[in-house]
Amino acid sequence: MERVDRQGWATELDRDVSELVHRAGTRPRAAQADAGCQSEGMTNLNSVIRGISGTSVMEIERLIAELQTLGDCLLNEGQRVQREIVQYAQMSQAATKSTKIIAETLSRLERTEPSRRSWS
């Protein structure tokens, strides 16, 4: 999955907003003094802000969807790990039982047939 660089995203947003403010502030003062231009400038700025916020909302929705996908993946992985632990515990118990059976059998053999030991 794609790793999200939050700091880079925030820096990019700051840069975009600064550029918009700079563009809005570079108009000649005479044009800014005109009420019609101010109204048009505000409409333009509002439109740009809506565009930026729309992009931000889309980005947030994408991040939410990605987080939900990651959450589902973690849930599935947690369930898989739990199944593996149960299987390991069952295998460990079976190995312990087998070891006890082997030890008991060897102990009985030693008691019943001590003369048959070939290693002494």
N, C-alpha and C positions, 0 to 999 in steps of 0.2 A: 504494500500500500504506500501511497505517496506521503512523505513526511511534510508537515506544514511548517513553514518558517514564519512564525508570528512576527518576529522583529522586522524581517524584511517586508512583510505585508504592511505593517504599521508605517514603516519608513516610506514605502511607496505611496500610501494614502496621504501622509504628511506632504510629500513632494507634490502630489496632484492638487491638494487643497492650496498649497503655497503658490503653485503656478496659476490657479484660478484667481486667487486674490491678487496676484501680481498683474495678471491680464486686466482685471477689473480696475485696478489702481493706475494703470498706465494711460488711461484716456485723458485727453486734454481737459484742463480744469474748466474751460469755457463750455465744453460739451457736457461736463458733469453738472454744471450749474443749471443747465436746461432741465426743466421738470420732466419733459417727455423722455429725455435720455436716461434720467434717473429711473423712471418707471420701467423703461425698456431694459436698463441694466439690472434692475432688481429682478425682473422677470427672467432675464437671462441667467442671473446668478441662482435664482430659485430652481430653474430648470437643471442647471449643472449640479446643484446640491441634490436634487431628486435623483439624477443619474448616478451620482456617487453613492447615495444612500441605497439606491436600488441594487447597485453592484455589491455593496456591503451586505445587504440582506441576502442576496443570492449566495455570496461567499459564506455567510453564517449558516444558511440552510444546507449548503454543500458540506460544511464542516460537521453539522449536526448529523447528516446522513452518514458521513464517514465514521463519526464516533459511534453511531448506532450499529454500523457494520462491525466495527472493532469490538463493541460490547458483545454482540452475538458471537463473534469469533472467540472471545475470551470465555464466554459461557460454555461454548462447545468444547473448548480446550480444557476447561475445568472439569467438565463431566468426563472427558476422556481420561484425564489424570486420575480421577476418582475410580474409574473402572480398572485402570492399570494397578492402582493400589490394592483394590479388592482381589484382583487376580494374583498379585504378588503375595498377599497375605494367605490366600488359599494354597498357593504353591509352597510357601514357607511352612505352613502347617502340615501339608502332605510330606514334605521332606523331613520334618521333625518326627512324624509318626513312623516313616520308613526307617529313620536312623534308630529309633527306639526298638522297633521290631528286630532289626539286624543285631543291635547290642544284646537284646534279650535272648535271641537265638544263639549267638556266640557264647553267652554266659551259660546257657543250658548245655551246650555242647561241651564246654570245658568241665562242667560238673559231672556229666554223665559218662564221658569218655576221656578221662585224663591220661590214660595209657597210650592213646592214639596220637598224641602230640608228636609231630615229627621234628619240631624245631629245638627240643631240649636235648 
